[in-house]
């Protein structure tokens, strides 16, 4: 069986005797954050940001995966609209972990943003 070609699949999985690929990452990574996330506080904080913000996301990021309707994309868009100055970039051939999937493209986006 051929292993997937993403960085995560190559480095964080291993073929088990049952013939399936298993994640080797620490299960603690899936725990809920011990710090309470208060949406109103976050939105209030984002609204106070005065510096330009670069928002980068991978084109293959699955925003609603696992959350169903609990975390719809529209909610993220609404939160981002509260930031005064947001420049958005989408990196092709990248998912949630852009820095692993496309490090050069991410570095170029950051360098371009910071050079202005």
C-alpha positions in Angstrom: 0.0 0.0 0.0 1.4 3.4 -1.0 1.8 6.0 1.7 0.1 9.4 1.2 2.4 12.1 0.0 1.7 14.9 2.4 4.3 15.8 5.0 2.0 14.8 7.8 1.2 11.4 6.3 4.9 10.7 5.6 6.1 11.7 9.1 3.2 11.1 11.4 1.9 7.7 10.3 3.1 4.2 10.1 1.8 1.0 8.5 0.5 -1.4 11.1 0.1 -5.2 10.9 -3.6 -4.8 10.1 -2.6 -3.2 6.8 -3.8 0.3 7.7 -1.9 3.5 8.3 -2.1 4.7 11.9 -1.3 8.1 13.3 1.8 8.1 15.5 1.3 11.6 16.9 0.6 12.1 20.6 -3.1 11.6 21.3 -2.9 14.6 23.7 -2.8 16.8 20.6 -6.5 16.1 20.2 -7.5 17.3 23.6 -9.6 20.4 24.0 -7.7 23.5 24.9 -7.6 23.9 28.8 -8.1 27.7 28.4 -11.7 28.7 27.9 -12.3 30.3 24.5 -14.7 33.2 24.8 -15.8 34.2 21.4 -17.0 37.7 22.4 -13.5 38.4 24.0 -11.7 37.2 20.9 -13.8 39.3 18.5 -13.3 42.4 20.8 -9.6 41.8 20.8 -9.5 41.3 17.0 -11.4 44.6 16.5 -8.7 46.4 18.5 -5.8 45.3 16.2 -4.4 48.3 14.6 -1.5 46.8 12.6 -2.0 45.3 9.2 -2.7 41.6 9.4 -1.7 38.9 6.9 -4.2 36.0 6.9 -2.8 33.0 5.1 -4.7 29.8 4.5 -4.2 26.7 2.5 -6.6 26.1 -0.4 -7.2 22.6 0.7 -8.0 23.5 4.3 -11.3 21.9 5.4 -12.7 24.6 7.6 -15.8 22.8 8.6 -14.3 19.3 9.0 -15.2 17.7 12.3 -17.3 20.6 13.4 -20.2 20.2 11.1 -22.5 23.3 11.5 -20.8 24.1 14.9 -18.0 26.2 13.2 -19.3 27.3 9.8 -17.1 29.2 7.4 -19.5 32.2 7.6 -18.6 32.6 11.3 -14.9 32.8 10.5 -15.6 35.3 7.8 -17.7 37.4 10.2 -14.9 37.3 12.8 -12.2 38.3 10.2 -14.4 41.2 9.1 -13.9 42.8 12.6 -10.1 43.2 11.9 -9.5 46.6 10.5 -6.8 45.8 7.9 -6.6 42.2 6.7 -4.7 41.1 3.6 -5.7 37.5 2.7 -3.6 35.0 0.8 -4.5 31.5 -0.2 -1.7 29.0 -0.9 -2.4 26.3 -3.5 -1.4 22.7 -2.8 -1.6 23.3 1.0 -4.0 22.4 3.7 -4.1 23.4 7.4 -0.4 23.0 7.9 0.8 25.4 5.2 4.3 25.7 6.8 4.8 22.0 6.1 2.9 21.7 2.8 4.3 24.7 1.0 7.0 26.4 3.2 8.5 28.4 0.3 5.2 29.8 -0.8 4.3 30.8 2.7 7.7 32.4 3.2 7.3 34.3 0.0 3.8 35.6 1.1 5.2 36.7 4.5 8.3 38.4 2.9 6.1 40.2 0.4 3.7 41.4 3.2 6.5 42.5 5.5 8.4 44.3 2.7 5.6 46.8 2.2 
